[in-house]
């Protein structure tokens, strides 16, 4: 059964391996270059320093590390764990669709044994592929994480990609046993994967743990947000209520400094209910907590979906 | 020794439709049984339940004394099954298909399987996808036989094959039965495919068993009677009437005779197996028409 599972999943496993190999070939040289440059250009001393000179050093560094980081920034690579997960479900779904399971289920092994081994293989490969994906980007991001904080590429690092791959696999299996037409099931499952990821990334994740908030005045530096995940940062009054006045308030508060240079009077802004900054954020220290929650969420749903698929297979007449 | 296959009030319902209903039969070991009936009579459902692919909705089924669901691990190695569409992994080579058989069956007979493939003149490296329908059926049968089952269930094994491939397939079955102790159940809606091979017959129609027994006994007991119409009822009292048709003064009856038929006023003809089966299936068609009309 182990040989059969491997033989049937060979193509999909090779596709996953090819995708990861392609990413490795692209990102490993770029990662080595970025790590070298980080040392050469003394970027480390500019971590957490907001001076103009440091802004220049960091900007220059990012510029010199090449275009791949920009590609990663675009978020398109988030599609890859889903693609691999969905692909790994196809051999099982095709077997069910074209009735060849009637061959497998009438050999000397039980159906429970069959589905157990098949799922074990698919899940194992998904974990390996997700871990490979994560390892590559976690390593590549080391210098960038020091500068921008680890929140920046949260869904490419550590546990999260493993959860995403398992989730896509579970989705495809569950939809597949319901729809019974593999091609349609894979498309629907992939769409659902993208929708779920967007929902979590842009809405759910920030609510998983109540965020911190801070309000500070013009003369205070405020909390160090350079490596935090800033959910919102807006002008506000002293109590932290967001500034509701429009452009006319700014215009009313513009004062000439005497030397012809214009500035905004902070005292005037404060009178109009502004002059302070209010930020809602997740601190860098919560990174692991969020990684754990994100993984548990996606892997947990994946477990339920996979168990449902197995149950349906065992009950198939 | 327990029978190879026993069903008792076995039924399967899909939604509100019964695919098979109240099926009670016993297939003794060592027999080769033809399971005959029109399309939709429940032949496939019966065989699938026997091998544990489908769960019964009513009644019970036992193969070699075992429940195919509860005792699956014990029953499966002893039962061979060939589904109607001869399922094989399309992208596999024949050698890989044999490996599937070897990996999944403890009793696998590699030597016999290889010998059979060589006899068929099929290269081991050939992909299953590129085989003809007949070759595919033969490879699937090779797999089912190399498992060395005690009971072999073949669901419409030759329905999709051309006449030559049919003959070759059935020849393989005959050889396998001659080789060793093997009980075979073959289903078909065409009796001609099976008659040469089988020694027992089960007729399944309207989802029920209509007739079951040894072919010899069935042929010996069924007669075609032609006689006066007004005495048809007297005949029915003595013998089981399978089918009747009336002309103005004369009646023709197909009966399953209980004892000899002596009566000077009735002419008695022997029937061959096909005519008997048709009489039962005709009865089925007539009942269905009644069901539709009522």
Interface residues (C-beta under 8 A of the other chain):
Chain A: X1 X2 X3 X4 X7 X8 X98 X99 X100 X101 X102 X103 X104 X105 X106 X107 X108 X109 X110 X111 X317
Chain B: X12 X14 X48 X51 X52 X53 X54 X55 X72 X73 X76 X77 X79 X80 X81 X83 X85 X87 X88 X89 X90 X92 X96 X99 X100 X101 X103 X104 X105 X106 X107 X140 X143 X147
